[in-house]
Amino acid sequence: MTYKIPDSTRIGHVHLKVSDIERSLSFYQGILGFEITQRYGSQAVFISAGGYHHHIGLNTWYSKDAAPAPKHAPGLFHTAILYPERRDLALVLKQLLDAGYPLTGASDHGVSEALYMDDPDGNGVELYWDRPKEEWPVDSDGNLMMVTEALDLQELLGTI
């Protein structure tokens, strides 16, 4: 028998190497709204949404003042942050636009709507919300049929 991971398993957190803690916090805390739960001196910080011990760790243990990792090398493609409602995604989009923070993409995947950007160290970040499962596109055999289509940002902002 092949081991099957339990259905209720979740990704608990991501821990990122960054070059400057305060610059990273200006993005993750100042723009995205995460809260600091614990600092480890000047070299690391844990941040979270809703009081969880941490969703994201940021550290400079091996990366202080370093250049971003090469785009075309193995590594993390992006960290995906799941918002509970479509309106929440619209609100964070407005926050990004108000801050003049650049998006690298915006997609409707059928199952979800997503915004893409890079954090200050070039780490990919996806902000998204999932449509209700009963709305996910499937073929006649019930197989999931995700897509990548343009997301109408003005229509999304209209939900605020």
Secondary structure by P-SEA (a helix, b strand, c coil): ccccccccccccbbbbbbccaaaaaaaccccccccccccccccccccccccccccbbbbccccccccccccccccccbbbbbbccaaaaaaaaaaaaaaccccccccccccccbbbbbcccccbbbbbcccccccccccccccbbbbbcccccccccccc
